[in-house]
Amino acid sequence: MNPEQPAQPVQVCIRHTDRPTGLACTRCGRPACPECLRPASVGQHCVDCIRADQRSTPRVRTASGSVAARTAAPFVTYTLIALNIVVYAITAAQSGSLMQNERGSALFVDWVMYPPAVAAGEWFRVVGSGFLHYGVIHLLLNMFALYIVGRDIELVLGRSRYLAVYLISLLGGSAAMMLLAQNSLTAGASGAVYGLFGAITVILIRLRQSPNSMLILIGINVFISFSLPGISLWGHLGGLAAGTLATLGIMFLPQWVRARTPEKARMVGVISLAALAVAAVAVIGLAAVTLP
């Protein structure tokens, strides 16, 4: 009789050693269970090989030099809209009114942009006022504009730069109010939205597309701001200027200073955003010092 053949060792998954398997990665040859394998054009690859391949593949970048998001969902735009709605809901609940939510709302009184109060040390109004709105129509108009232009800007600039442009636009509007409208009570995301109008105009020019439609829209809105009483003209213009300059710093300044590598171009953009933010805060501080 032939001696009994020794049993062959059981092959187990390289990542789950308690799971016997007869499968293997067609790329590295290591045994893997079905949970650790993914279909490929030829055979199947383990998750480790897929991750290594993703790390070695150059990331897709947008026209601004930012890394393209893996998903096109504009999360920052949606988050900003949600924050504005939540703040409005709080003021409406406190006041008991959808249309006159500024009356009887402690949050509205505490956050509304009032330059003398900022000069007294209430700096949170500079940003907080950008999330308040006078009535539901004011809210809907601003959120509609933010939704329309914000999604495309976020896709081109990337989430962090887009958020920076939005906040710098908000600061620019507040800085203009501190300098030129020192006795007014102002609230709304309009300054930041005007900044996004300027931002998308710069982006269209950078992508060599016609900016005429945006220029007409900006002209109409500026005319309305001049014509109708009760609209924050300086807050709108300050936000427009800040958003335009911020986006110029991202889209054009690296070319103007001849930043030859993507890393240097991104650094130039970041430095320009930081400089604008510091300048806006400095203007607000200077105006606060000069106010009685």
HUCORMO-V968788 format. One record per pair of residues at least 6 apart in sequence whose ideal C-beta (glycine too) atoms are under 6 Angstrom apart, sorted by sequence separation. I is the first residue (numbers start at 1). GAP is how many residues later the second one is. D is the distance in Angstrom with one decimal. If there is no record, write none. Layout:
BEGIN
i->(I;I)
gap->(GAP;GAP)
d->(D;D)
END
This chain:
BEGIN
i->(13;61;62;92;95;102;133;205;225;259;24;25;37;38;118;204;12;13;59;60;95;154;225;23;37;92;95;153;177;259;10;21;36;91;95;201;36;94;225;254;257;21;38;94;113;201;19;32;91;111;200;254;253;14;91;113;14;16;26;90;91;111;112;13;14;26;27;111;173;13;250;253;11;13;25;249;15;25;28;111;170;197;27;170;169;249;25;108;166;169;246;246;245;102;165;99;98;130;194;198;153;87;191;195;199;88;194;198;202;206;153;186;190;194;198;202;84;142;146;149;153;156;192;195;196;83;126;142;145;191;195;199;186;202;88;142;149;181;180;132;133;177;129;176;177;130;176;81;130;173;176;115;175;113;173;172;173;115;172;172;169;172;114;77;112;113;169;77;168;169;112;74;77;76;165;168;74;165;165;76;76;76;161;64;66;63;64;62;66;84;175;178;168;172;175;179;164;168;171;175;178;63;119;118;119;116;115;64;64;65;65;65)
gap->(6;6;6;6;6;6;6;6;6;6;7;7;7;7;7;7;8;8;8;8;8;8;8;9;9;9;9;9;9;9;10;10;10;10;10;10;11;11;11;11;11;12;12;12;12;13;14;14;14;14;14;14;15;16;16;16;17;17;17;17;17;17;17;18;18;18;18;18;18;19;19;19;20;20;20;20;21;21;21;21;21;21;22;22;23;23;24;24;26;26;27;30;31;32;34;36;38;40;42;42;43;44;44;44;44;45;45;45;45;45;46;46;46;46;46;46;47;47;47;47;47;47;47;47;47;48;48;48;48;48;48;48;49;49;51;51;51;53;54;55;55;57;58;58;58;59;59;62;62;62;62;63;63;64;65;66;66;67;67;69;70;70;71;73;73;73;73;74;74;74;75;77;77;78;78;78;80;81;82;83;86;87;89;92;92;93;93;94;95;105;105;106;108;108;108;108;109;109;109;109;109;144;169;170;172;175;176;186;187;197;200;201)
d->(4.6;5.9;5.5;5.4;4.7;4.8;4.0;5.5;4.9;4.3;5.0;5.5;4.4;5.6;5.4;4.3;5.6;5.1;4.8;4.3;5.3;4.3;4.5;6.0;5.9;4.4;4.1;5.5;5.5;5.0;5.0;5.4;5.4;4.3;4.4;4.8;5.4;4.0;5.0;3.6;6.0;4.7;5.9;5.9;5.4;4.4;4.6;4.6;4.0;5.8;5.9;4.5;5.5;4.6;5.4;3.6;5.9;5.6;2.9;5.5;4.7;3.6;5.6;6.0;5.9;5.9;4.9;5.6;2.3;5.3;4.2;5.3;4.6;3.9;5.6;5.9;5.1;3.9;5.5;5.5;5.8;5.2;4.6;4.3;4.5;2.9;5.9;5.8;5.2;2.2;5.9;5.4;5.9;5.7;5.4;4.7;5.0;4.4;4.8;4.9;5.9;4.4;4.5;4.3;4.8;5.4;4.2;4.3;4.1;4.3;5.4;4.7;5.7;4.1;3.2;5.6;5.4;4.5;5.7;4.9;5.5;5.4;5.7;5.5;5.9;5.9;4.5;5.9;4.8;3.1;2.3;4.1;5.5;5.6;5.0;5.6;5.1;4.8;4.4;3.7;5.4;5.8;5.0;4.3;5.1;5.4;6.0;5.2;5.7;4.1;2.6;5.0;5.8;5.7;4.4;4.5;3.7;4.4;5.2;5.9;4.4;2.4;5.5;3.8;5.2;4.1;4.9;5.4;5.2;3.8;5.0;4.2;5.5;5.5;5.8;4.7;4.5;4.6;5.9;4.9;5.7;5.2;5.9;5.7;3.0;5.9;5.0;5.2;5.9;5.9;4.8;5.1;5.2;5.4;4.2;5.1;4.9;5.5;3.9;5.1;3.7;5.9;4.1;5.6;3.9;5.8;6.0;5.2;5.8;5.6;5.1;5.2)
END
